[in-house]
């Protein structure tokens, strides 16, 4: 599978590495192969020593697309990096202020997108970014390492419960706990750092600037359906920003041909503020 890149990644690489530099690659011997010697990405789901599906691996967002309303009954509409609600019939159920903020962000040419400002992305942006992410599954923690902005997310699987809303200091990535329901890894998150003080650079779900607030409760259901494919159904429950909860699907594919994550340090030599005519603090 070839690596796919965002424009930001290409620009960052141009400023920081020589033309001859290569992305790291180390073929994995455990990748299943068919009789013809080619990778068999539809092979059975790998499992850990306790019999649970093993979500570990480097994952890329699936290129598959669909039309609004075409999802089969009972299956959430497919989200995209550009617009998580593109396939939601009737659009996202915005509260009026949230709809207006999304329109303003787009009208401002998305200049306040946290990704462009070297700030952490929202949870759906991280799931859907063209840059890959690595899941590391351990008995008491599951980590997701995002190449984009070099983000790190911790999901606690040691039996703890979610803390009450507002108890810990808000997290950019939310506070997350996970448990297994059969072969589905269910992750519940709250205490997000949402839209604060009218800051247009806070809390984006997608490139449309769909916002979320500190009231967000996120439920993700991870299913590794076979060796090569991961489905994540994401339920967004944020009564401050949306009139009702809604669910969208994220699809990811395993990066099985040896390509690895690389450092993506956004802050060094960051040119976006200069390019948009803004003042840079020295």
Residue frames as qw, qx, qy, qz and C-alpha x, y, z in Angstrom:
[[0.000, 0.889, 0.458, 0.000, 0.00, 0.00, 0.00],
 [0.417, 0.410, -0.029, 0.811, 1.45, 3.36, -0.96],
 [0.232, -0.457, -0.457, 0.727, 1.59, 6.13, 1.60],
 [0.103, 0.774, 0.435, 0.449, -0.89, 8.99, 1.08],
 [0.395, -0.168, -0.274, 0.861, -0.03, 12.48, 2.22],
 [0.037, 0.897, 0.399, -0.187, -1.80, 15.69, 3.12],
 [0.393, 0.805, -0.015, 0.445, -0.65, 18.97, 1.62],
 [0.397, -0.865, 0.245, -0.188, 0.54, 19.99, 5.08],
 [0.870, -0.311, 0.325, 0.203, 2.73, 16.91, 5.30],
 [0.736, 0.456, 0.185, 0.465, 4.33, 17.58, 1.94],
 [0.089, 0.905, -0.089, 0.407, 5.02, 21.21, 2.85],
 [0.618, -0.727, 0.290, -0.069, 6.48, 20.22, 6.23],
 [0.900, -0.054, 0.294, 0.316, 8.69, 17.62, 4.59],
 [0.561, 0.695, 0.083, 0.442, 9.93, 20.11, 2.00],
 [0.120, -0.904, 0.217, -0.349, 11.17, 22.43, 4.75],
 [0.634, -0.634, 0.407, -0.177, 12.74, 19.75, 6.90],
 [0.809, -0.155, 0.535, 0.188, 14.29, 16.91, 4.86],
 [0.041, -0.468, 0.611, 0.637, 16.46, 16.49, 1.83],
 [0.699, 0.321, -0.264, -0.581, 15.02, 15.31, -1.47],
 [0.498, 0.292, -0.815, -0.056, 16.88, 12.01, -1.14],
 [0.294, -0.194, 0.748, -0.563, 15.35, 11.14, 2.25],
 [0.459, -0.122, -0.793, -0.382, 13.13, 8.07, 2.36],
 [0.698, -0.411, 0.113, -0.575, 10.18, 7.07, 4.53],
 [0.240, -0.389, 0.873, -0.170, 11.12, 4.14, 6.83],
 [0.842, 0.116, -0.269, -0.452, 10.12, 0.69, 5.65],
 [0.137, -0.360, 0.905, -0.182, 10.51, -2.71, 7.32],
 [0.647, -0.044, -0.583, -0.490, 8.53, -5.63, 5.85],
 [0.573, -0.328, 0.540, -0.522, 6.63, -7.69, 8.42],
 [0.170, 0.196, -0.947, -0.189, 7.10, -11.48, 8.15],
 [0.223, 0.227, 0.862, -0.395, 3.83, -12.25, 9.98],
 [0.484, 0.354, -0.071, -0.797, 1.63, -10.75, 7.23],
 [0.706, 0.159, 0.685, -0.085, -0.52, -13.62, 5.87],
 [0.184, 0.447, -0.578, -0.657, 0.01, -14.58, 2.24],
 [0.857, 0.262, 0.163, -0.414, -2.05, -16.56, -0.21],
 [0.886, 0.048, 0.403, 0.225, -0.89, -19.46, -2.41],
 [0.591, 0.718, 0.100, 0.355, 0.33, -16.91, -4.97],
 [0.616, -0.059, -0.219, 0.754, 2.62, -15.30, -2.40],
 [0.019, -0.532, -0.107, -0.839, 0.66, -12.05, -2.31],
 [0.097, -0.055, 0.605, -0.789, -0.60, -10.47, 0.90],
 [0.299, -0.451, -0.796, -0.273, -3.96, -11.86, 1.99],
 [0.083, -0.202, 0.303, -0.928, -5.68, -8.95, 3.71],
 [0.704, -0.253, -0.180, -0.639, -8.94, -10.89, 4.07],
 [0.526, 0.052, -0.812, 0.250, -7.26, -13.53, 6.26],
 [0.543, -0.649, -0.533, 0.003, -8.78, -14.10, 9.73],
 [0.195, -0.894, 0.133, -0.382, -8.47, -11.43, 12.38],
 [0.518, 0.248, -0.666, 0.476, -5.31, -11.91, 14.50],
 [0.639, -0.686, -0.235, -0.257, -5.91, -12.39, 18.22],
 [0.076, -0.692, 0.574, -0.431, -4.02, -11.75, 21.42],
 [0.243, 0.163, -0.930, 0.224, -3.10, -14.46, 23.93],
 [0.278, 0.171, 0.695, -0.641, -6.42, -13.94, 25.77],
 [0.309, 0.416, 0.838, 0.173, -8.43, -14.50, 22.58],
 [0.184, 0.813, 0.257, -0.489, -9.40, -10.86, 21.95],
 [0.636, 0.691, 0.177, 0.296, -9.01, -9.38, 18.47],
 [0.560, -0.385, 0.067, 0.730, -5.62, -7.71, 18.16],
 [0.291, 0.924, 0.238, -0.064, -6.10, -4.16, 16.90],
 [0.428, -0.656, 0.328, 0.529, -2.36, -3.52, 16.80],
 [0.625, 0.321, 0.488, 0.517, -0.87, -2.28, 13.57],
 [0.066, -0.334, 0.145, 0.929, -0.40, 0.75, 11.37],
 [0.334, 0.597, 0.728, -0.048, -3.66, 1.87, 9.82],
 [0.067, -0.061, 0.328, 0.940, -4.49, 4.10, 6.87],
 [0.481, 0.381, 0.351, -0.707, -7.89, 5.63, 6.14],
 [0.531, 0.302, 0.763, 0.211, -9.87, 3.70, 3.53],
 [0.001, 0.163, -0.355, -0.921, -10.34, 5.43, 0.17],
 [0.018, 0.445, 0.867, 0.225, -13.86, 4.00, -0.19],
 [0.194, 0.071, 0.090, -0.974, -16.65, 6.52, -0.74],
 [0.087, 0.452, 0.887, 0.035, -20.44, 6.26, -0.80],
 [0.111, -0.435, -0.325, -0.833, -23.47, 8.36, -1.66],
 [0.293, -0.129, 0.475, -0.820, -25.77, 9.93, 0.96],
 [0.761, 0.039, 0.201, -0.616, -28.48, 7.50, 1.99],
 [0.730, 0.337, -0.554, -0.214, -26.75, 4.49, 0.42],
 [0.056, -0.344, 0.861, -0.371, -25.65, 2.86, 3.69],
 [0.483, -0.239, -0.806, -0.245, -27.58, -0.36, 4.29],
 [0.586, -0.658, -0.149, -0.449, -30.14, -0.44, 7.12],
 [0.833, -0.542, -0.053, 0.099, -28.49, -0.52, 10.52],
 [0.740, -0.004, 0.035, 0.671, -25.11, 0.67, 9.28],
 [0.124, -0.819, -0.116, 0.548, -23.99, 4.26, 9.99],
 [0.563, 0.822, 0.031, 0.080, -23.16, 6.57, 7.08],
 [0.796, 0.041, -0.020, 0.604, -19.52, 6.80, 6.09],
 [0.179, -0.933, -0.008, 0.313, -17.67, 9.89, 7.32],
 [0.710, 0.496, -0.004, 0.500, -14.90, 11.67, 5.41],
 [0.526, -0.235, -0.187, 0.796, -12.01, 13.84, 6.53],
 [0.056, 0.267, 0.224, 0.936, -13.50, 16.82, 4.70],
 [0.508, -0.244, 0.000, -0.826, -17.02, 16.46, 6.10],
 [0.106, -0.045, 0.955, -0.274, -18.14, 13.89, 8.67],
 [0.460, 0.404, 0.570, -0.548, -21.78, 14.60, 7.77],
 [0.216, 0.347, -0.542, -0.734, -21.46, 14.40, 3.99],
 [0.333, -0.078, -0.875, -0.342, -23.46, 11.14, 3.89],
 [0.054, 0.333, 0.753, -0.565, -25.87, 11.95, 6.72],
 [0.026, 0.569, 0.659, 0.490, -29.29, 12.45, 5.15],
 [0.232, -0.901, -0.326, -0.168, -30.39, 15.99, 5.98],
 [0.286, 0.667, -0.363, 0.584, -26.93, 16.90, 7.29],
 [0.389, -0.042, -0.709, 0.587, -25.63, 17.05, 10.84],
 [0.325, -0.757, -0.548, -0.144, -28.17, 18.00, 13.54],
 [0.354, 0.226, -0.261, 0.869, -26.48, 21.27, 14.49],
 [0.159, -0.744, -0.446, 0.471, -27.63, 23.60, 17.19],
 [0.352, 0.909, 0.197, 0.108, -28.13, 27.01, 15.49],
 [0.195, -0.911, 0.329, 0.155, -24.93, 28.54, 16.90],
 [0.638, -0.289, 0.643, 0.308, -22.87, 25.51, 15.83],
 [0.620, 0.561, 0.487, 0.254, -24.22, 25.68, 12.27],
 [0.159, 0.987, 0.006, 0.039, -23.34, 29.36, 12.13],
 [0.420, -0.736, 0.482, 0.223, -19.83, 28.77, 13.47],
 [0.716, 0.063, 0.614, 0.325, -19.22, 26.05, 10.86],
 [0.480, 0.790, 0.318, 0.213, -20.26, 28.47, 8.10],
 [0.085, -0.975, 0.197, 0.049, -17.96, 31.18, 9.44],
 [0.610, -0.478, 0.563, 0.286, -15.00, 28.81, 9.61],
 [0.667, 0.335, 0.560, 0.359, -15.48, 27.75, 5.99],
 [0.273, 0.934, 0.186, 0.137, -16.02, 31.37, 4.85],
 [0.255, -0.894, 0.354, 0.106, -12.71, 32.25, 6.54],
 [0.644, 0.557, -0.523, -0.054, -11.02, 29.71, 4.26],
 [0.934, -0.271, -0.226, 0.058, -10.54, 27.35, 7.23],
 [0.333, 0.672, -0.425, 0.507, -7.57, 29.40, 8.43],
 [0.417, -0.558, 0.477, -0.535, -8.39, 28.55, 12.05],
 [0.943, -0.015, -0.310, -0.120, -8.27, 24.80, 11.53],
 [0.622, -0.699, 0.353, 0.013, -6.19, 23.48, 14.46],
 [0.900, 0.093, 0.285, 0.318, -4.32, 21.16, 12.09],
 [0.507, 0.713, 0.057, 0.482, -3.04, 24.13, 10.08],
 [0.180, -0.874, 0.229, -0.389, -2.01, 25.93, 13.28],
 [0.450, 0.328, -0.765, 0.324, 0.02, 22.95, 14.59],
 [0.478, -0.275, 0.505, -0.664, -2.56, 22.25, 17.30],
 [0.256, 0.031, 0.964, -0.061, -4.07, 18.81, 18.08],
 [0.348, -0.119, -0.596, -0.714, -6.86, 17.72, 15.75],
 [0.691, -0.158, 0.251, -0.659, -10.33, 16.68, 16.84],
 [0.596, -0.169, 0.779, -0.096, -11.05, 12.96, 17.32],
 [0.768, 0.504, 0.387, -0.077, -12.70, 12.45, 13.93],
 [0.357, 0.866, -0.335, -0.098, -9.98, 14.43, 12.16],
 [0.252, -0.568, 0.784, 0.003, -7.38, 12.10, 13.66],
 [0.710, 0.116, 0.686, -0.107, -9.38, 9.00, 12.65],
 [0.668, 0.656, 0.352, -0.021, -9.78, 10.25, 9.08],
 [0.009, -0.855, 0.373, 0.361, -6.52, 12.07, 8.37],
 [0.831, 0.494, -0.249, -0.063, -4.70, 10.69, 5.29],
 [0.168, 0.591, -0.732, 0.295, -1.58, 10.31, 7.40],
 [0.708, -0.152, -0.687, -0.058, -1.46, 6.91, 9.12],
 [0.468, -0.614, 0.379, -0.510, -1.79, 6.03, 12.78],
 [0.474, 0.180, -0.853, 0.125, -0.50, 3.09, 14.83],
 [0.747, -0.497, -0.010, -0.441, -2.52, 1.18, 17.43],
 [0.312, 0.333, -0.820, 0.347, -0.53, -0.46, 20.21],
 [0.758, -0.416, -0.217, -0.454, -2.70, -2.84, 22.27],
 [0.232, 0.283, -0.811, 0.457, -1.52, -3.90, 25.73],
 [0.345, -0.403, -0.842, 0.093, -3.46, -5.55, 28.58],
 [0.233, -0.637, -0.504, 0.535, -3.99, -2.33, 30.59],
 [0.094, 0.687, -0.065, -0.718, -3.63, 0.39, 27.99],
 [0.638, 0.471, 0.490, 0.362, -4.29, 0.82, 24.29],
 [0.176, -0.616, 0.130, 0.757, -2.35, 3.61, 22.62],
 [0.600, 0.682, 0.363, 0.205, -3.06, 5.31, 19.31],
 [0.392, -0.492, 0.233, 0.742, -0.06, 7.13, 17.87],
 [0.508, 0.802, 0.308, -0.059, -1.02, 9.57, 15.12],
 [0.621, 0.110, 0.210, 0.747, 1.60, 10.58, 12.59],
 [0.065, 0.750, 0.275, 0.598, -0.35, 13.79, 12.03],
 [0.223, -0.794, 0.194, -0.531, 0.96, 16.39, 14.49],
 [0.409, 0.243, -0.800, 0.365, 2.59, 13.45, 16.30],
 [0.586, -0.429, 0.107, -0.679, -0.46, 12.97, 18.49],
 [0.276, 0.080, -0.931, 0.225, -0.69, 10.36, 21.24],
 [0.647, -0.347, -0.069, -0.676, -3.92, 9.06, 22.71],
 [0.055, 0.169, -0.927, 0.330, -4.21, 6.75, 25.75],
 [0.715, -0.265, -0.310, -0.568, -7.22, 4.47, 26.26],
 [0.235, -0.381, 0.778, -0.442, -7.31, 2.90, 29.72],
 [0.759, -0.048, -0.531, -0.373, -8.40, -0.75, 29.84],
 [0.263, 0.184, -0.812, 0.488, -7.59, -1.47, 33.50],
 [0.291, -0.500, -0.812, 0.074, -11.22, -1.42, 34.66],
 [0.084, -0.306, -0.304, 0.898, -11.43, 2.22, 35.67],
 [0.239, 0.745, 0.623, -0.001, -14.56, 4.22, 34.91],
 [0.269, 0.620, 0.175, 0.716, -14.87, 7.54, 33.17],
 [0.222, -0.233, -0.452, 0.832, -14.32, 10.42, 35.59],
 [0.153, 0.780, 0.541, -0.273, -17.27, 12.76, 36.10],
 [0.405, 0.697, 0.256, 0.534, -17.58, 15.50, 33.54],
 [0.053, -0.899, 0.082, -0.427, -15.50, 18.49, 34.63],
 [0.795, -0.591, 0.058, 0.123, -13.46, 16.61, 37.25],
 [0.697, -0.191, 0.248, 0.645, -10.10, 16.43, 35.45],
 [0.048, 0.628, -0.229, -0.742, -8.64, 19.27, 33.45],
 [0.782, 0.536, 0.148, -0.283, -10.02, 18.96, 29.90],
 [0.595, -0.239, 0.623, 0.448, -7.93, 16.89, 27.49],
 [0.283, 0.468, -0.453, -0.704, -7.31, 17.72, 23.83],
 [0.344, 0.104, -0.875, -0.324, -7.96, 14.01, 23.10],
 [0.748, -0.376, -0.153, -0.525, -10.54, 13.50, 25.83],
 [0.326, -0.391, 0.804, -0.308, -10.29, 11.06, 28.73],
 [0.730, 0.182, -0.478, -0.453, -10.86, 7.54, 27.38],
 [0.477, -0.261, 0.804, -0.239, -11.64, 4.14, 28.90],
 [0.579, 0.255, -0.591, -0.501, -12.22, 0.93, 26.96],
 [0.576, -0.130, 0.758, -0.277, -13.75, -2.51, 27.41],
 [0.128, 0.112, -0.860, -0.480, -14.62, -5.48, 25.22],
 [0.698, 0.196, 0.368, -0.583, -18.12, -6.53, 24.22],
 [0.909, 0.306, 0.282, 0.038, -17.49, -9.79, 22.42],
 [0.706, 0.129, 0.263, 0.645, -15.14, -8.95, 19.54],
 [0.149, 0.833, 0.200, 0.494, -15.94, -5.22, 19.68],
 [0.474, -0.156, -0.345, 0.795, -13.65, -2.82, 21.52],
 [0.115, -0.863, -0.420, -0.258, -15.88, -0.13, 23.02],
 [0.434, -0.009, -0.234, 0.870, -14.23, 3.17, 23.98],
 [0.155, -0.882, -0.437, -0.088, -16.02, 5.88, 25.93],
 [0.467, 0.084, -0.113, 0.873, -14.53, 9.37, 26.21],
 [0.127, -0.920, -0.355, -0.105, -15.44, 12.65, 27.88],
 [0.434, -0.782, 0.048, 0.446, -13.76, 15.73, 29.36],
 [0.621, 0.416, 0.299, 0.593, -12.75, 17.09, 25.97],
 [0.178, -0.463, -0.010, 0.868, -11.32, 20.53, 25.48],
 [0.373, 0.647, 0.637, 0.191, -14.16, 21.91, 23.37],
 [0.208, 0.684, 0.197, 0.671, -14.94, 25.33, 21.94],
 [0.492, -0.545, -0.399, 0.550, -13.72, 27.80, 24.55],
 [0.175, -0.649, -0.087, 0.735, -14.27, 31.53, 24.83],
 [0.521, 0.792, 0.122, -0.293, -15.37, 31.91, 21.23],
 [0.231, -0.587, 0.647, 0.429, -11.96, 30.74, 19.96],
 [0.770, 0.472, -0.118, -0.413, -12.47, 29.77, 16.32],
 [0.397, 0.518, -0.758, -0.015, -9.40, 27.50, 16.42],
 [0.348, -0.227, 0.808, -0.417, -10.89, 25.22, 19.06],
 [0.505, 0.146, 0.797, -0.297, -12.55, 21.85, 18.53],
 [0.538, 0.414, -0.382, -0.627, -13.05, 20.87, 14.88],
 [0.816, 0.029, 0.561, -0.136, -14.49, 17.49, 13.84],
 [0.704, 0.379, 0.490, 0.347, -13.68, 17.98, 10.15],
 [0.358, 0.036, 0.257, 0.897, -12.61, 20.43, 7.46],
 [0.132, -0.672, -0.493, -0.537, -16.09, 21.98, 7.56],
 [0.020, 0.343, -0.420, 0.840, -15.32, 23.20, 11.06],
 [0.670, -0.472, -0.461, -0.341, -18.12, 21.17, 12.64],
 [0.045, -0.589, 0.540, -0.600, -17.57, 22.07, 16.31],
 [0.687, -0.390, -0.612, 0.036, -17.80, 20.21, 19.58],
 [0.272, -0.773, 0.192, -0.540, -17.92, 21.47, 23.15],
 [0.003, -0.393, 0.812, -0.432, -16.78, 20.37, 26.59],
 [0.722, -0.032, 0.398, -0.565, -20.09, 18.49, 26.92],
 [0.664, 0.375, -0.560, -0.324, -19.02, 15.97, 24.25],
 [0.677, -0.265, 0.672, -0.142, -19.32, 12.30, 25.11],
 [0.505, 0.502, -0.587, -0.385, -17.83, 10.10, 22.44],
 [0.800, -0.134, 0.568, -0.139, -18.45, 6.36, 22.04],
 [0.399, 0.567, -0.625, -0.359, -16.32, 4.43, 19.56],
 [0.897, -0.043, 0.410, -0.161, -16.84, 0.81, 18.60],
 [0.137, 0.633, -0.699, -0.305, -13.73, -0.75, 17.00],
 [0.911, 0.088, 0.379, -0.139, -14.11, -3.98, 15.00],
 [0.008, -0.529, 0.739, 0.417, -11.25, -5.64, 13.15],
 [0.840, 0.242, 0.115, -0.471, -13.34, -7.56, 10.65],
 [0.958, 0.211, -0.018, 0.192, -10.37, -9.44, 9.16],
 [0.720, -0.212, 0.011, 0.661, -6.61, -9.06, 8.95],
 [0.385, 0.174, 0.236, 0.875, -6.69, -5.97, 6.76],
 [0.153, -0.557, -0.355, -0.735, -9.82, -3.98, 7.66],
 [0.193, -0.268, -0.635, 0.699, -10.92, -1.98, 10.69],
 [0.173, -0.653, -0.480, -0.560, -14.36, -0.45, 11.22],
 [0.200, -0.178, -0.523, 0.809, -14.95, 2.26, 13.81],
 [0.165, -0.709, -0.559, -0.398, -18.50, 3.41, 14.53],
 [0.251, 0.006, -0.347, 0.903, -18.36, 6.78, 16.29],
 [0.206, -0.760, -0.598, -0.150, -21.35, 8.10, 18.23],
 [0.199, 0.236, -0.166, 0.937, -21.28, 11.83, 19.01],
 [0.347, -0.732, -0.586, -0.015, -23.39, 12.99, 21.92],
 [0.313, -0.072, -0.167, 0.932, -22.91, 16.72, 22.50],
 [0.024, 0.750, 0.660, -0.026, -26.18, 18.43, 23.47],
 [0.145, -0.725, -0.039, 0.672, -24.56, 21.86, 23.51],
 [0.016, -0.430, 0.534, 0.728, -23.61, 21.65, 19.82],
 [0.253, -0.032, -0.820, -0.513, -26.11, 19.14, 18.35],
 [0.608, -0.204, 0.033, -0.767, -29.82, 18.59, 18.81],
 [0.953, -0.138, 0.131, -0.235, -29.46, 14.81, 19.11],
 [0.510, -0.458, 0.681, 0.257, -26.75, 12.13, 19.15],
 [0.781, 0.552, -0.138, -0.258, -25.65, 10.70, 15.81],
 [0.745, -0.318, 0.539, 0.232, -23.31, 7.98, 14.57],
 [0.563, 0.723, -0.326, -0.232, -20.92, 7.85, 11.62],
 [0.961, -0.081, 0.185, 0.186, -18.56, 5.15, 10.42],
 [0.042, 0.817, -0.538, -0.203, -14.80, 5.31, 9.85],
 [0.984, 0.150, 0.078, 0.061, -13.08, 2.64, 7.76],
 [0.108, -0.816, 0.549, 0.144, -9.35, 1.99, 7.89],
 [0.932, 0.300, -0.204, 0.014, -7.00, -0.42, 6.12],
 [0.774, -0.507, 0.212, 0.315, -3.87, -2.07, 7.49],
 [0.318, 0.837, -0.437, -0.088, -0.52, -0.83, 6.20],
 [0.933, -0.207, 0.295, -0.002, 0.97, -4.27, 5.66],
 [0.804, 0.526, -0.052, 0.273, 3.76, -3.63, 3.16],
 [0.748, -0.099, -0.200, 0.625, 6.31, -2.43, 5.68],
 [0.122, 0.626, 0.002, 0.770, 5.84, 1.32, 5.67],
 [0.467, -0.418, -0.588, 0.511, 6.25, 2.75, 9.17],
 [0.111, -0.961, -0.251, 0.042, 5.33, 5.99, 10.90],
 [0.559, 0.276, -0.122, 0.772, 7.75, 8.87, 10.71],
 [0.220, -0.480, -0.373, 0.763, 8.16, 12.00, 12.80],
 [0.125, 0.681, 0.436, 0.574, 5.83, 14.81, 11.83],
 [0.351, -0.468, -0.355, 0.729, 6.90, 17.85, 13.82],
 [0.215, 0.805, 0.470, 0.291, 4.59, 20.66, 12.83],
 [0.266, -0.923, -0.123, 0.249, 6.01, 23.44, 14.98],
 [0.523, -0.419, 0.352, 0.653, 9.50, 23.60, 13.52],
 [0.119, -0.151, 0.496, 0.846, 9.73, 26.14, 10.68],
 [0.237, 0.597, 0.759, -0.102, 5.92, 26.43, 10.56],
 [0.165, -0.011, 0.324, 0.931, 5.03, 28.80, 7.72],
 [0.002, 0.605, 0.759, 0.241, 1.23, 28.82, 7.75],
 [0.162, -0.807, -0.348, 0.449, 0.89, 31.99, 9.82],
 [0.181, -0.455, 0.337, 0.804, 3.22, 33.86, 7.48],
 [0.113, 0.180, 0.788, 0.578, 1.39, 32.53, 4.44],
 [0.108, -0.712, -0.676, -0.156, -1.93, 33.82, 5.79],
 [0.112, 0.649, 0.013, 0.752, -0.57, 37.24, 6.74],
 [0.643, -0.718, -0.243, -0.105, -0.66, 36.75, 10.49],
 [0.078, -0.820, 0.472, -0.314, 1.68, 37.96, 13.18],
 [0.849, -0.001, -0.495, 0.185, 4.16, 35.39, 14.45],
 [0.530, -0.824, 0.157, -0.125, 5.17, 35.56, 18.11],
 [0.658, 0.473, -0.483, 0.333, 8.96, 35.36, 18.42]]
